[in-house]
Amino acid sequence: MPRELTLSMRSKYGYDIVDIGGDITYDDFPKIDAFVKNSITPGFKNIIFNMEAVKYINSSALSLLIKLMHEFSIKKIDMYIMHASEEIEGLMKMTGVKKYFMFIKDEQALMKKLQREETDRLLKLDD
């Protein structure tokens, strides 16, 4: 039996983080699409889908996730996947769509990424 989809949004480090729980199916995707589009923080240029509590996504829902990512890219918003399980990454690899996504391992990796970007920005100011 599929696990019920749950969604919540939080903002951290200048990123909107969508915490997703349950299984993601084609029929559930309109709920994700509407939730994200209605909850995104105006002016933020990064969104992270935290899939730590997602055990299953079907290939049809995966194609809709790519469509959503494309819509964000048109608006110059970067979309990341965080905490994707081995099964989900395996499905992405098997279907050939993994190359379209940017991945962040966890929030510690995000902090390191932001620290590197800040260091690079400060070094450029010194030039």
QUIZIZI-V240072 format. One record per residue. SS is DSSP state (A for helix, B for strand, O for the rest). D_FIRST is the distance of its C-alpha to the first C-alpha in whole Angstrom. Layout:
# QUIZIZI-V240072
((SS D_FIRST) (SS D_FIRST))
This chain:
# QUIZIZI-V240072
((O 0) (O 4) (O 7) (O 9) (O 12) (B 15) (B 19) (B 22) (B 26) (B 29) (B 32) (B 33) (O 36) (O 37) (B 33) (B 30) (B 27) (B 24) (B 21) (B 18) (B 15) (B 11) (B 10) (B 13) (O 12) (A 15) (A 15) (A 14) (A 17) (A 20) (A 19) (A 20) (A 23) (A 24) (A 24) (A 25) (A 28) (A 29) (A 29) (O 31) (O 34) (O 37) (O 39) (O 36) (O 36) (B 33) (B 30) (B 27) (B 23) (B 22) (B 19) (B 19) (B 16) (B 14) (B 12) (B 11) (B 13) (O 14) (A 18) (A 18) (A 17) (A 19) (A 22) (A 22) (A 22) (A 25) (A 27) (A 26) (A 28) (A 31) (A 31) (A 32) (A 34) (A 36) (O 37) (O 38) (O 35) (B 33) (B 29) (B 28) (B 25) (B 25) (O 23) (O 21) (O 19) (A 21) (A 18) (A 18) (A 22) (A 22) (A 20) (A 22) (A 25) (A 24) (O 24) (O 27) (O 26) (A 27) (A 30) (A 30) (O 28) (B 30) (B 28) (B 29) (O 28) (O 28) (A 30) (A 33) (A 33) (A 34) (A 37) (A 38) (A 38) (A 39) (A 42) (A 43) (A 43) (A 45) (A 48) (A 48) (A 49) (A 51) (A 53) (A 53) (A 55) (A 58) (O 59))
